[in-house]
């Protein structure tokens, strides 16, 4: 079961991950045993990943979260109308300049940070959250498992920096 990923580039930033990398990160989440059990995946799932600049990121964050700054990732789960079966998970918005800034500031490999944010956003689309401590621990645990499966380090481990 692989996801159908609509990738939209709404900014001019170099050094972006490839389409196949974005797709592989989403699929790594959807193929995780805990996720398969939760979703009971039996059909192809679709989602959009939109890469934006700071202006669009700020506008979206102000509109939907009432925060006057661009954030790294926003997730908009699709709410299927009652009685319809549409395999759409939703939209992930990633602000490329924020991702680059954070990776540099946190001394993380840029590609690893992109992977983390796509995985984080995908988990939000399928119902995971980090509002309460127990939810945050479960979501972070899944993020770490998927990232390690893909060969990336624990993004929450500040001791393991290069």
Secondary structure, DSSP 8 states (H G I E B T S, - for coil): ---EEEEEEES--SS---HHHHHHHHHHHHTSHHHHHHHT--S--EEEEEEE-HHHHHHHHHHHH--SS--SEEEEE----TT----EEEEEEEEHHHHHHHHHHTT--HHHHHHHHHHHHHHHHTT---SSHHHHHHHHHHHHHHHHHTT---TT-STT--
